[in-house]
């Protein structure tokens, strides 16, 4: 979908609602390829069992964990 959108000169956004860090860490792998990333949904839940990407000073920051960058 990203390739098709770009071929049509479209802007691309990736986002979430109230996802855990598991889904957000996976989605954040695509964030360098999009125009807008709204991946702060894990900040809205208090029982997130995962540790992965973080939002630091408004920027998606990937972790050094293996795979999708996730630790449970």
C-alpha positions in Angstrom: 0.0 0.0 0.0 2.9 2.3 0.8 4.4 1.8 -2.6 1.1 2.3 -4.4 0.4 5.5 -2.4 3.8 6.9 -3.3 3.4 6.0 -7.0 0.1 8.1 -6.9 1.9 11.0 -5.2 -0.1 10.5 -2.1 1.0 11.4 1.5 1.1 8.5 4.0 0.3 8.3 7.7 0.6 5.4 10.1 -1.3 5.5 13.4 -3.0 3.8 16.2 -5.6 4.3 18.9 -4.9 2.5 22.2 -2.5 -0.2 21.2 0.1 -1.9 23.3 3.8 -1.3 22.6 3.8 -4.7 20.8 1.7 -3.4 17.8 3.2 0.0 18.0 6.8 -1.3 17.9 6.0 -3.3 14.8 4.3 -0.3 13.1 7.2 2.0 14.1 9.5 0.0 11.8 7.6 1.7 8.9 7.7 5.2 10.4 10.8 6.4 8.4 8.9 5.8 5.2 5.8 7.8 6.0 5.0 11.5 6.2 3.2 11.4 9.5 3.4 8.9 12.4 0.9 8.9 15.2 2.2 6.1 17.4 1.6 7.2 20.9 -1.4 5.0 21.8 0.6 3.0 24.4 0.8 6.2 26.5 -2.9 6.0 27.0 -3.0 2.6 28.7 -1.6 1.9 32.1 -1.1 -1.9 31.9 1.1 -2.2 28.8 3.0 -5.5 29.4 5.6 -4.7 26.7 8.6 -2.4 26.4 9.5 -1.3 22.9 9.6 1.9 21.0 9.3 5.2 22.8 8.2 8.7 21.9 11.1 11.0 22.9 10.6 14.7 22.4 7.8 14.0 20.0 9.9 11.6 17.9 9.5 7.8 17.4 12.6 6.2 18.9 13.3 2.6 18.2 14.8 0.3 20.9 17.8 -1.9 20.5 15.8 -5.1 21.3 16.0 -7.8 18.6 13.2 -8.5 16.1 10.6 -5.8 16.1 12.4 -4.1 19.0 10.2 -5.5 21.8 10.7 -6.9 25.3 7.9 -8.5 27.4 
